[in-house]
Amino acid sequence: RSANAGTKGVSGVLIFSSGSASSGNSGQVWMGTGAATSGRGGAVAITVGSGTSGVGGEVRVMAGRSTINTGGLLSLVSGEGTATTSGAVVIRSTNGGTAGLSGSLFFSTGTSKDSNSGSVYIVTGAATAGRAGEVVASVGSGTSGAGGDMFMNAGRSTSNTGGAVSVSSGEGTATTSGAVVIRSLN
């Protein structure tokens, strides 16, 4: 750790970095806890300290850039439960204060100049001895004003046909396929 700052400065910076390489891969940086045989493995926490003025500090996780090939992969994977359930992955903003909103969540691909932009997939895994998991998109309730809207828009094209919106029920290979229900509430 760096020492505490004085009355008119900032505390020191911590830099964990491998050196550069001119004719090969640069070194890796690993952060991890050891395994445990009769308990839980240790946690790894990356947190930003609180402040009393200005916006909160940022946490940025960025994969590497490549000038001649595909950029680096960013992977967030929960822990495997070999005997029971695997761990959850939770991505959420914190609750808003008394005079503000809660933070927004953006899931978006980058733009593309000479080809298609990337896709966004929200998919549950297959199940061999049970039901596959659900995908739920819902708007929270409110106590004043109209309820929040939900939009689903296909892509716009300036030179060709616009994108399609397809809503399909699940196939029942041995019995009936699923229903598609579109209705307003009472």
C-alpha positions as CSV (number, residue, x, y, z in Angstrom):
1,R,0.0,0.0,0.0
2,S,1.0,3.6,-0.4
3,A,1.2,5.9,2.5
4,N,-1.6,8.3,3.4
5,A,-1.6,11.7,1.8
6,G,-1.0,14.9,3.6
7,T,-3.5,17.7,4.1
8,K,-3.2,19.0,0.5
9,G,-2.3,16.0,-1.7
10,V,-3.3,12.6,-2.9
11,S,-2.2,9.2,-1.7
12,G,0.4,7.4,-3.8
13,V,-0.4,5.4,-6.9
14,L,0.0,1.6,-7.0
15,I,1.0,0.1,-10.4
16,F,1.1,-3.6,-11.0
17,S,2.3,-4.1,-14.6
18,S,4.5,-6.4,-16.6
19,G,7.1,-5.0,-18.9
20,S,6.7,-4.4,-22.6
21,A,8.1,-6.9,-25.3
22,S,9.5,-6.0,-28.7
23,S,9.5,-9.5,-30.3
24,G,7.1,-11.6,-28.3
25,N,4.2,-11.6,-25.8
26,S,4.5,-9.4,-22.8
27,G,4.3,-10.9,-19.3
28,Q,1.1,-11.8,-17.6
29,V,-0.2,-10.5,-14.3
30,W,-2.0,-13.0,-12.1
31,M,-4.0,-12.3,-9.0
32,G,-5.5,-15.2,-7.1
33,T,-6.1,-16.9,-3.8
34,G,-4.9,-20.4,-2.9
35,A,-7.1,-23.5,-2.8
36,A,-8.7,-24.8,0.4
37,T,-9.3,-28.5,1.2
38,S,-11.7,-28.2,4.1
39,G,-13.1,-24.7,3.7
40,R,-13.9,-21.9,1.2
41,G,-11.3,-20.5,-1.2
42,G,-10.4,-16.9,-0.3
43,A,-12.1,-14.0,-2.0
44,V,-10.6,-11.5,-4.3
45,A,-12.0,-8.0,-3.8
46,I,-11.4,-4.9,-6.0
47,T,-13.1,-1.9,-4.5
48,V,-12.9,1.9,-4.7
49,G,-12.8,3.9,-1.6
50,S,-15.6,6.4,-0.8
51,G,-15.2,10.1,-1.1
52,T,-17.0,13.2,0.2
53,S,-16.9,15.4,-2.9
54,G,-17.2,14.8,-6.6
55,V,-18.3,11.6,-8.3
56,G,-17.2,8.2,-7.1
57,G,-14.0,6.6,-8.4
58,E,-14.1,4.3,-11.4
59,V,-13.3,0.6,-11.8
60,R,-12.2,-0.2,-15.4
61,V,-11.5,-3.7,-16.7
62,M,-10.3,-3.6,-20.3
63,A,-9.0,-6.4,-22.6
64,G,-6.0,-5.7,-24.8
65,R,-6.1,-3.9,-28.2
66,S,-4.6,-5.5,-31.3
67,T,-3.6,-3.5,-34.4
68,I,-3.5,-6.6,-36.7
69,N,-5.9,-9.2,-35.2
70,T,-8.9,-9.6,-32.9
71,G,-8.8,-7.7,-29.6
72,G,-8.4,-9.6,-26.3
73,L,-11.2,-11.5,-24.6
74,L,-12.9,-10.3,-21.5
75,S,-14.4,-13.2,-19.6
76,L,-16.5,-13.1,-16.4
77,V,-17.3,-16.7,-15.2
78,S,-18.8,-17.8,-11.9
79,G,-17.3,-20.7,-9.9
80,E,-18.2,-24.3,-10.7
81,G,-20.2,-26.3,-8.2
82,T,-19.2,-29.8,-9.1
83,A,-21.8,-31.4,-6.7
84,T,-24.4,-28.6,-6.6
85,T,-25.1,-25.3,-8.2
86,S,-22.6,-23.1,-9.9
87,G,-22.2,-19.5,-8.6
88,A,-24.2,-16.6,-9.8
89,V,-22.9,-13.6,-11.8
90,V,-24.5,-10.4,-10.6
91,I,-24.1,-7.1,-12.6
92,R,-26.1,-4.3,-11.1
93,S,-26.0,-0.7,-10.1
94,T,-26.3,0.4,-6.5
95,N,-29.5,2.0,-5.2
96,G,-29.9,5.7,-5.7
97,G,-29.7,8.2,-2.9
98,T,-32.6,10.3,-1.6
99,A,-32.3,12.9,-4.5
100,G,-31.0,10.8,-7.4
101,L,-31.6,7.9,-9.7
102,S,-30.0,4.5,-9.5
103,G,-27.3,3.9,-12.1
104,S,-28.0,2.7,-15.6
105,L,-26.8,-0.5,-17.1
106,F,-25.6,-0.5,-20.7
107,F,-25.0,-3.7,-22.7
108,S,-23.8,-2.7,-26.1
109,T,-21.4,-3.8,-28.8
110,G,-19.0,-1.3,-30.4
111,T,-19.5,0.2,-33.8
112,S,-18.0,-1.1,-37.0
113,K,-16.7,0.8,-40.0
114,D,-16.2,-1.9,-42.7
115,S,-18.3,-4.9,-41.5
116,N,-21.1,-6.0,-39.2
117,S,-21.1,-4.8,-35.6
118,G,-21.0,-7.4,-32.9
119,S,-24.0,-9.3,-31.6
120,V,-25.5,-9.4,-28.1
121,Y,-26.6,-12.8,-26.9
122,I,-28.6,-13.5,-23.7
123,V,-29.0,-17.3,-23.5
124,T,-29.5,-19.9,-20.8
125,G,-27.7,-23.2,-20.9
126,A,-29.3,-26.4,-22.0
127,A,-30.5,-29.0,-19.4
128,T,-30.4,-32.7,-19.8
129,A,-32.5,-33.8,-16.8
130,G,-34.7,-30.7,-16.2
131,R,-36.0,-27.5,-17.6
132,A,-33.7,-25.0,-19.2
133,G,-33.4,-21.7,-17.4
134,E,-35.7,-18.8,-18.0
135,V,-34.9,-15.4,-19.6
136,V,-36.9,-12.6,-17.9
137,A,-37.0,-9.0,-18.9
138,S,-39.2,-6.9,-16.7
139,V,-39.6,-3.3,-15.6
140,G,-39.7,-2.5,-11.9
141,S,-42.7,-1.0,-10.2
142,G,-43.0,2.7,-9.2
143,T,-45.2,4.7,-6.8
144,S,-45.7,7.8,-8.9
145,G,-46.2,8.6,-12.6
146,A,-46.7,6.1,-15.4
147,G,-45.0,2.7,-15.4
148,G,-41.7,2.3,-17.1
149,D,-41.7,1.5,-20.8
150,M,-40.2,-1.5,-22.5
151,F,-38.9,-1.2,-26.1
152,M,-37.7,-3.8,-28.6
153,N,-36.6,-2.3,-31.9
154,A,-35.0,-4.0,-34.9
155,G,-32.1,-2.3,-36.7
156,R,-32.5,0.5,-39.2
157,S,-30.9,0.4,-42.6
158,T,-30.2,3.3,-44.9
159,S,-29.6,1.2,-48.0
160,N,-31.5,-2.1,-47.5
161,T,-34.4,-3.7,-45.6
162,G,-34.6,-3.0,-41.9
163,G,-34.1,-5.8,-39.4
164,A,-36.8,-8.2,-38.4
165,V,-38.3,-8.8,-35.0
166,S,-39.1,-12.5,-34.4
167,V,-40.9,-13.9,-31.4
168,S,-41.1,-17.7,-31.4
169,S,-42.2,-20.2,-28.8
170,G,-40.2,-23.2,-27.9
171,E,-40.4,-26.4,-29.9
172,G,-42.0,-29.5,-28.2
173,T,-40.4,-32.3,-30.1
174,A,-42.5,-35.0,-28.3
175,T,-45.6,-32.9,-27.4
176,T,-47.0,-29.4,-27.9
177,S,-44.9,-26.4,-28.7
178,G,-45.0,-23.4,-26.3
179,A,-47.6,-20.6,-26.5
180,V,-47.0,-17.0,-27.4
181,V,-49.1,-14.7,-25.2
182,I,-49.3,-10.9,-25.9
183,R,-51.7,-9.1,-23.7
184,S,-52.3,-6.1,-21.6
185,L,-52.9,-6.4,-17.8
186,N,-56.2,-5.8,-16.2
